Amino acid sequence: MTRRHKLLIVDPIVFGLVGVAAVLHVSWNVLIKTSGDPRRASTLGMAVGAAVVVPLAVAIWLASGRPAIPADAAALSVASGLLEAVYFVFLSAAYRRGDLSVVYPIARGTAPLLAVLVGFAVLGEQIRPAGWLGVGLLLVGILALQRPWRAVRRALDGGRGALERAGATPALNRSGDLAIGLALLTGLTIVAYSAVDRVGVRLVSPWLYAGIMWPISVAGLLGWAALRREAAFPPRGERLRGAIVGLLTLVAYLLVLLAYTLAPLAVVAPLRESAIVLASGWGAFRLAETRNSREAALRIGAAAIVLTGAVVVALGA
């Protein structure tokens, strides 16, 4: 069987795995965004995920005859855990200041742009010329969501007057501008841990990899809360939400790790962004983040361009 035929068999499996993971991903993002404190909900969610995945990883390790865990794999899983903690810190801070329909597409859309560069320049993965068309579409969509020219206009016109004349939504005021910056940083961490996971999961079973990574991430989030002298977990009334976040996050993460064993980073990472339009639409309509239907259509349209770019990047990988 030729390599091309093998890809034709594997690709539907990869699409299915990543598609389910994408739906789960946007679901827990909605839960975090609508929680009382996104960072605390994230910490509890990761702690619940750790409580599930660590015992399973140990059981699988014992049932497999206690295989040796390569030092490189252990080091990569620790690095991934720390990057995941940073990811949740940035994402939670962005959600406290900005809209789901803006933060999510920017954070997730930035990742494929950087994934192409990491996959191509660092991991040696080849991207066909059509893939670079996707890069351009991603840039157009992200810029349409960011609208950086409005920040420049506000700076030139003294801020408030320009904001009112532009008819900007609350997501695009100064707090919203900070949210956009945090969303870009979130995208940077996404591509960082994706690149680490792409290598690490091929050195050891995804279960064992996650069993090491997950508690490291929890430790990082707890350390951040201690450093800030803040409560680590949400109040009792928010804990069920955090537990659901943890379970959805765990299943989505394991599905993506499995996909990494079947396809290159530059294919899996963009396909993960298939929930971008769903998240944007949910935020615009269900969470009422826009002032009118025109603003909602603009956000969803920009998110659709981001998604199209991600798909083109995947097809051009």
Helices and strands as residue ranges (DSSP letters): H 3-33, H 38-63, H 71-97, H 100-117, I 118-122, H 129-146, H 148-157, H 160-166, G 170-172, H 174-200, H 206-228, G 236-238, H 239-260, H 265-271, G 272-275, H 276-281, I 282-286, H 293-315
